[in-house]
């Protein structure tokens, strides 16, 4: 494998990884706007 093939593979794999991970990259799983201490809401 020469340098050009390695470079092209890196770019293609990076684009695939970005496309695959973009659906959940900025997804918020926990609501940080509310805090509970011992079952009671404090904020």
Backbone torsions as a table, in degrees:
resi	resn	phi	psi	omega
1	UNK	NA	127.6	-179.7
2	UNK	-94.7	176.9	-175.1
3	UNK	-61.4	-39.4	-178.1
4	UNK	-65.1	-41.6	177.6
5	UNK	-65.3	-40.3	178.3
6	UNK	-64.3	-41.2	-179.8
7	UNK	-64.8	-46.1	179.3
8	UNK	-62.5	-41.6	178.8
9	UNK	-64.2	-38.2	178.5
10	UNK	-64.2	-45.1	-179.8
11	UNK	-64.7	-45.3	-178.7
12	UNK	-65.1	-45.3	180.0
13	UNK	-66.4	-35.1	176.0
14	UNK	-64.7	-40.9	178.3
15	UNK	-66.8	-39.9	177.8
16	UNK	-64.9	-43.4	178.8
17	UNK	-63.3	-41.0	177.7
18	UNK	-64.2	-42.9	-179.8
19	UNK	-67.1	-38.0	-177.9
20	UNK	-71.2	-39.4	-175.9
21	UNK	-88.0	-9.6	-175.2
22	UNK	-69.4	-22.4	-176.8
23	UNK	-71.5	-26.3	-179.4
24	UNK	-125.0	9.7	-175.2
25	UNK	-63.7	-43.8	-177.3
26	UNK	-107.0	22.1	-178.6
27	UNK	-77.8	132.0	178.7
28	UNK	-96.4	116.3	-178.5
29	UNK	-92.3	-27.8	-178.0
30	UNK	-120.6	132.4	178.2
31	UNK	-82.7	105.9	-177.5
32	UNK	-82.6	-1.8	-178.1
33	UNK	-79.6	-12.8	178.6
34	UNK	-122.5	135.8	179.3
35	UNK	-122.3	131.8	179.0
36	UNK	-117.0	129.9	174.1
37	UNK	-116.0	118.7	180.0
38	UNK	53.4	39.9	174.6
39	UNK	85.5	-3.2	-179.4
40	UNK	-111.2	136.7	-179.3
41	UNK	-73.9	127.5	-177.8
42	UNK	-105.4	-25.5	-178.6
43	UNK	-120.7	NA	NA
